């Protein structure tokens, strides 16, 4: 619809522009034409020809009068003076004003020749005979010259009248063209303004959801810096995982439906905007803005509890919100964005699916996060990272068969940092790949010290799994420390596969082809566990500890564990049960058919030296046990009796 409307608007603007340009050219041409006719009128109004003819006739009559007066007491000098003037006047008229071939030119030419022929007669004055002869020769020209003067005056008047008539027509045309130019120009301006307004709406509107976008939201924040404002920053939980699982089209439909729910939940807000992929923002203004925004957050959480109807499927999704308030002041919008983002981060760290109001002390958390991010670049060089190894026990023998390598960070200023805190920082800052390569190198180095039948499991993040250096680095680390590839297990989670589906599977196939074992961690907690068991030949699956620890759904958890173990046996997979903390837990998973167990019942994460000591102690206990006597066979029993 927008495209068709824009196309029509462009065509209309083009036509209006062309017509306006044509009218402008017509106005310019009409103005030039009017100027031409005005010049003609001005030239005709000067009466140049009429004046010349009139003056010639007057000089002719004055010469005749002087000749008549010379018969009496008149002066011959006056006659000669008038004669000289007439000769000069005739020369001017014939040379500059009249075409010699025209009727006027012929009359004036004859007169000029006759006047020039009188020169000898004028010289013989005051001879009466010469005087009479001169008068008689000039008399026939008086009438024609007077008629020429009258005709010239009439022609000048007609020319002026004709030019004035054309000028009236031209002025009327100029008025019409100018009026049309004004009308079409005004229409063009209206179209341009409407198109600009339409483009402005497009620029300020999110193309997918139809609500405001980040540009419009930032502008609204700047406009409201003179009053109290509260901002809600909203993020869809695990949207990328959901988007990649069900498809991008389904993800877009979820965002559209979420924006509609936000319109209902935030109907009293100053603005609702989509400011990023799955990020939304809500703006409140006024003295009670914070109270109304808190109520809005509660309504939003209530709204998203209902599943989303996406392509005939009921999809459940949650959101996390951060809220920030600020008083009137310059750069208020920048602070609101920053504080709301900090509050959103705190809400995610607290477990998601909730809202958190920004508090000043949260800035300390931000400073700590930035310190971790900056310090992580030097942590490897300083030797601050180290590995602990949590035993994985064979449930049938109770002996340690391997370890899971767990990363820890002893910060030089902040002390011991939990991986729950610094791993998200590493992922957000893009440093997880660098840290992951160090973990593989160190795990291979430590595993080389363990007995040859002991394996080490290493967790690999989503970013590592698409890093082209992972396979090369793993190969080099194994060779450098003389570790057999089958003693290195690569653990991944379902979310890791979902985020990087095809590329991740390709890397896993390459690692497995090297001889490394591949384990699917936290089995049963994601979207597509069974489908990935079909798509990739895993060697091991680890049952998530939540099935053992859930007291409210204990029987269901035990049933899931038993079903998973049965499935794994059919697929010839090794099963590891996580979170085994009590003897009861051990019995449950052992009865279900789990091959291996991991948890505090067996031991906490150990240093490399303690891990090696544990293995050596188990070896000593095993060798110290008395060997059971072998039962005698029938033949041996018979020989004994003899």
N, C-alpha and C positions, 0 to 999 in steps of 0.2 A: 504494500500500500504506500509506504513511504517513497519507494522508488518510482511508482507511477505518478504520485503527486509531484515529486521533484522533477520528473521528466516534463510533465505538463507545465510546470512553473518555468522551466528553462525555455520551452518552446514559446510560451507567452512573452517572456522577457526578451527573447530574440526578436519576435515580431514587433514588439513595442520599440525596441532599440532601432530596428531598421526603419520603421515608420518615422520615429523621431528624428533620425538622421536625415531622411529624405525631406521632411518638413524643414529642418534646419537649413539644408541646402537650398530649398525653395525660398526660404526667407532671405537668405543671402543674395540669391539671384534677383529676387524682387527688389531688394534694397539697391542693388547695383543698377537695375533698370530704372528705378525711380530717380536715382541720381542722374542718369543720362538725360531723362526728360526734363529734370529741373535745370540742367545746364542748357538744354535747348531753349527753354522758356527764358532763361536769363539772357542768352544771346539774342533771342528775338526781341526781348524787352529793351535792349540797348538802342534799337531803331537805327542801326548803322547805315543800312541801304536807304531807308526812307529819309534819313537826315541828309545823306549825300545827294540824293535826287532833289530834295527840297532846296538845299543850298545851291545846287547847280541852277535850278529854275530861278531862284532869287537873284543870283549873280547875273544871270542872263537878263533879267528884267531891270536890274540896277544899271547894267551896261547900256540897255536901250534908253533908260531914263537919262543917263548922263549924256548920251548922244543927242537926245531931244533938247536937253538944256544947253548943250554947246552951240545951238543955233542962235541962242540969244546971248545971255551974259555968262553961260556956263564955261567951266574951265576945261580946256583940252587935256590937261594933266589928270583930271578926275576920270576922263574917258579912258586914257591909257592905263590908269591904275586899275579901273574896273576890268578892263580887258585882260590885264595880267592875272588878276584873281580868277577870272573865268577860265583862262587857259590852264592855270594850275589846278583848279577844281576838276576840270574835265580829265586831266591826266591822272589824277588820283582815283576818280570814279572808274575810269576805263581800265586802269591797271589792276586795282585791288578789289573791286566790288562786283563788276559785271562781266559775264561771259560775252566775248565779242560776237559769238555766233547767235546769241539770243536776240529777240526783237528789241529788248531794251539796249543791248549792246550795239545793234545796228543803228538805232536812233542816235545814241550818244556818239557813235563813231562818225556818223555823218555830221553831227553838230561840231565835233572836235575838228574834223577836216575843214569844215566851213569857217570855223573861228580862226584856225591857223592861216587860212587863205586870206583873212581880213587884215593880216598884219601889214601888208603894203598900203592898204586903204587907211588904216589907222595912222600910219606914218605921214600921210598927206593931209591930214586934218589940220586946220579947220576948213578945208575946201568944201563948199556946200555940196558940190556934186558927189564927192567921196562920202560925205556925211550921209546924204540921202541913200546912196548905194549901200552903205554899211547897214543902215537901219532896215532897208528892204530885205537884205540877205539874212538878217537875224530874226525877222518877224515870224517866218514860218516855223521856227523851232520852239517858240514859246509854248504853244499849246501842247505839242507832244511831250515836252519835258515836264510840264505840269501834270499831264496824265500819268507819266512814269512815276512821279512822286506819289500820286494818289494810289496807283496800283501797288507800289512798294509798301505803303502804309497798310493797305488792305491785306496784302499777303502776310505781313508781319502779324497782324491781328489774328488772321486765320490760323497761322502756325502756333501762336500762343494759345489760342482756344483749343486747337487739336491736342497740343501737348498737355494742356490742363485736363482735358477729358481723359487722356490716357493715364495721366498721373492719378486721377481720382480712382480709375479702375485698379491701377497698381497698388495704391494705398489700401483699397478695399481688399485686394488679394493678400497684401501684407498683414492686414488685420485678421483675415481668416486663417492664414498660415500661422500667425503668432498665437491665435486662440487655440488652433489645433495643436500647435507645438506645446503650449501650456498644458492642454488636456492630456495629450499622450505622454508628455514628460511627467505630469502628475501621476498618471497611471503607471508609468515605468517606476517612479519612485515608490508607489504603493506596493508594486510587485517585488521590487528589490527589498523594501523594508520587511514585507511579509516573508520573503525567502530568508532574509537574515534572521528574522525571529524564529522561523522554522529550523534553520541550521543551528541557531543558538539552543533551541530545545533539544535537538539531536545531540549537540555537543555536551549538554548537561544531563542527558538521559542515558541510563544503562540500556544497551541494545537488547539484552536478553530478558530482563525482568520488567522493564518499563518504568522503574523508579529512578530516582536521581543517582548520578554517578559520583566518583570521587571529586571531580572538578567542581560540580555544583555544591557538594557538601563542604568543601574547603572554602568556597565563596560565601556560603551561608555562615560558616564559622567566623569569617572575617567581618561580615556585616553585623554580627551580633556581639562584637567585642565590647560594646558599650553597656551590656547588661549581663546578668548572671546566666550561665549556660551549663548544661550537663550533657555529657556525651556517653553513649553506650556503644561499645565495640563488640561485635558478635562474630564468632567463628564456628563453622560447622565441624563437629568432632569427626576425625578420621575420614574427611570427605574424599581425599585422594584414594584411600583404600576402597571406599564405597563406589567411587566413580569408576575406578579401574575394574572393579568386580562386576558391576552391572552395565558398564558402558557409559561413554560421555553423554550420549543423548539422555539417558536416564538421570545422570547427574545434573544436566541442564534443567530437566523437568522438576527435579527436587528443588533446585534453586528458585525456579519460578513459583512453585507452590509455597516455598518458605517465604518469599517476598509477599505473597498474598496474605499469609498468616501474620506477618509483621505489620501489614497495613491494618489488620483488624486489632492486633494487640497494642499497636502504637498509634492509634487514631488521633490522640491529642498531642502528638509530637510535632515539632516545627519542621522536621525533615527526616525521611528515611532514605538511605542510600546504600547501594552496593559499591564498595570501594575497592574490591579485589575479587579474586577468583571465587572464594567461598566466604569472604568477609563482608559484613554489613555494618552500618553505623546508623545510630538514631540520635537525633539532637532535640534537646528540650531547652526552653528558655523561660525565664521568670524567677521570681523569688522562691517558688516552690518546685523548681525544676528537679532537684535531687529526689524529693519525695515522689514526684510523679514518675521519674525514671526508674526508681526502685520498684514501684508498682508495675511498671511496664515490663521490667525484667521478669517478675514473677508471672505475668501473663504470658510472656514469650515461652518460658519453660513449661508452662501448662499447655500451651498450644502445641509444642513439638513432642509432647508425650504421645499424641495420637500418631499412628503410622502414616506414612506418605503413600498415596496410591500412585505408583509409578509403573506404567505399562502392565496393568492388571496384576501387579505384585504389591504386597504390603511391605514397605521398606521402613524400618525404624531407624531414626537418626536423632542425635542430640546436638545441642549447641552449648558453647561456653561463652560467658559474657564478662567483660570488664567495664567498670563504670567510673567516670571521673567528672568532678565538678570544679568550676572555677568562677571567680568573680570578674567583674568588668575590668578590662585592662588590655594594654597592647600585647600582641603575640599570645593572646589567650588560647587561640585555636591550636597553636603548636604545642602548648603545654597540655591541653586536653587530649590531643592525640597521643602524646608520649605517656601521660599518666594512665590513660585508658588501656594502652598497650601493655604497660607494666601490670595493671590489674588483671588483664586477660591472661597474661603469662602466669600470674599467681593462681588464677582460677584453674588453669590447666594443670599446674603442679599439684593442686589440691585434689585432683581427681576428675576434672571436667564435669560437664552437665550441671553447671551452677553459675552464679554470678558473684563477683567480688568487687567491692567498692575500694577505690584507691585510697591508700593512707600514706602519709609522708614517709613512714619507716620502710615502705616498699622500695624506696629509692636505694636503701642500703642493699636490698636483695639484688637490685639491678647492678649496683656497683660491684657486688660480689660476683655476679655472673660475668660482667665485663672483665673483672680481674682473672677469673678462670679462663675466659676465652683468650685473653692476652698471654696468660702464663702457660697455656697449653702448648704454645709454639716452642717454648724453651724447656718444657718438662722432660722431653726425651733426652735432650742434651745434658740436662742437669741430673739425669738418673732418678727422677722423681716417680716415674711409673714403675710398678712392680706387679708381679703375678702371685696370686694365691691359688692353691689347687684343692678343690673339694673332691673327696674320694667318691668313686662310683663302684658299688659293691656287687659282686655276684651273689644273688640271693640264695642260691643252692649251696654254696660253700662258705659264704660269709667273708670271702677274701676280696681284696681290692683288685679290680681288673683294669681300672683306669682313673683318670682325673678330668675334671672340668676346670680349665684355666679361667680364673676370674681376675679382672683388671682392677687395680687399686692405684690411688694417687696420693702421695705424701707431699703436699704443697709446701714450699719452703717458708711461706708466711702464714697460710691459713690452716696448716696441719693436714690431717687425714681427710680426704674428700671422698664421699660415697659415689659410686658409679651412677646411682640414681640421680645425682645432681650433675655430674660433669659429662655423662654420656649425651644427654639432650643438648648440652652446650656444644659438644663436639659435632653433633649432627647438624645443628643450626648454623654453625660457623663453617661447615664444610671441612673440618679437620679430622673427621672420623676415619677417613681412608688412611691418612697418615698414621694415626694411632693404631688402626687395625693391622697395618703392615708390621708395626713394631711388635704387636702381640703375637703374630704368627712367628716372627723371627725368634722372640724370646721363648715361646712355647716349644718350638723345635729344639732350642738350645737346652732347655731344662729336661725335655722328654728324653733326650739322648742319654741322660744320666740314669734314667729308670731302667728296670729290667726289660728285655726285648719283648715280653708278652704284654707290657703295660702300654695303654694308649693315652693320648691327651686330646680332649675335645676343646675346640676354639669356636666362640661365637663370631659370626660374620654378619655385618650390618648390610642394609640395602645398598648404601653407597659403595661399599666394598665389592658387592656382588656384581656390579657393572663396571668396575675398574679394570681396564685391560691389563694392568700390572699385577693383578691378584694371582693369576695362574703362574706367570713368570716368577714372581717373588716367592710363591710357595715352593715351586720347583727348586729355586736357588737355595732357599732356606733348608729344605730337606737334604739337599746334596751337601751343603756347607757343614751341617752337623751330623751327617751320616745316619739320618733317621729314615727308617722304612716308611713309605707313603701310607701303608695301611695302619700305621700307629698314629696317624693324624686324622682326627674326625672334625669335619666342618659342620657346625650346628647353625641352622637357620630357622627363622620363624615364618609362619604363614604370611604375615604382613610383608615380610621381605620379598617373598615371591610375588605377592599381589601387586606391589608397587613397581616391580621391574620384571614382569612375567617372562617374556620370551628371552630377553638378554640374560636374565638370571639363570634360566634353565640351561642356556648354552654354556655359561661359565661352570655350572654344576656338572654338566656332562664332561667338560674338559678336566675338572678336578677329579672326577670319578675315574676317568680314563687313565689318569696318572697313578691311581691306586688308592687315593684317599677315600675314606668312608664318609658318607653324607647322612646327617641326622636331622630329622624334622622336630624342632623344639616346640614346647607349649602346645602339643597336639590337642585338638578338640576345642580350642578357644576362638578360632577364626571362622571365616566364611566358607572356605572351600577345602577342608582337610582331605576329604575322600577323593575329590577330583585330582588333587596333587599327588596322592598316592598312586593314582592310575597313570598320570602323565610323566612321573619321574620315578625311577627305581631306587628308592631310598634304602639304606642299609639298616636304619634304626629310627624308631620314633620314641619321643619322650612325652609321657603323659603328664599334663600340667598338674601342678600341686593343688590347684583349686578344687579338684574333685575329691581329694582326701580331706581338706580342711573345712569344707562346707558342712556346717552342722545342721542347717535348716533343710538341706537336700542331701542328706547323708546316703540314704538308700539309692537315690537316683545316681549319685556320684559313683558309688560302688558298682552299680549296674553298668555305667558307662565304662568304667575301668575294665570290667570283665568282658564287655563287648569289644572294646578296643584290643585287648589281649587276644581274643579269639580271632579277630580280623587279622592281627599281625601274624599269628601262627599260620593262617592260611596263605599269607603273602610272604612267608619265610623271612619276617623282619624281627630284629632284636628289639625288645621292649625295655625301656627304662622308666621307672616310676619316680617322679620328683616329689620332694616335700615329705619324705618318710622321717617322721620325728619321734614316733613312739613304736613300741613293740607291736601294738595293735595295727598300726599302719603297715608294718612289715608283713604281718600275717595276712592282711587284706590283699595286698598287691601280690604276695607270693602265691596265695590261693587262687587269685585271678589268673595267674600264669605269667606274671612279669618276670623277666630274666634278671634284670639288674635294678638296683635301688640307689637313690641319692637323697641325702638329707642329714639333719643334725643327729639322728639316731646313730649314724655311723661315724660322723666326725664333722667338725666345722672346717671351713677353708684353711688350708695349711700352707706354710712356707715351703719352698722347694726342699729345704733340708729336712723339715718335719715330714714331708710326704715320702722322701726317700727312706727316712727312719721307720715310717709306718710299714712300708713294703718289706724292709729288711726284718722288722720284728715279726711280721706275718710269716715270712720265710723260715725264721728260726722256730716259731711255734709249730709250723707244719712239719719241719724235719724232726722235731723233738717228740712228736706223737708216736706211740708204739704202733707198729704195723699190725693190722689184724691177722690172726692166724688163718691160713688158707684151709678151707674145708677139704677133708680127704675124699677122694673119689672112691667108688666101689672097689676098684682093684687095689688101691692103696690100703683100704680097710681090711681087705682079705689078707694081704701080705702081713699086715700088723698082727692079725689074729694068729697067723701061722708062727 
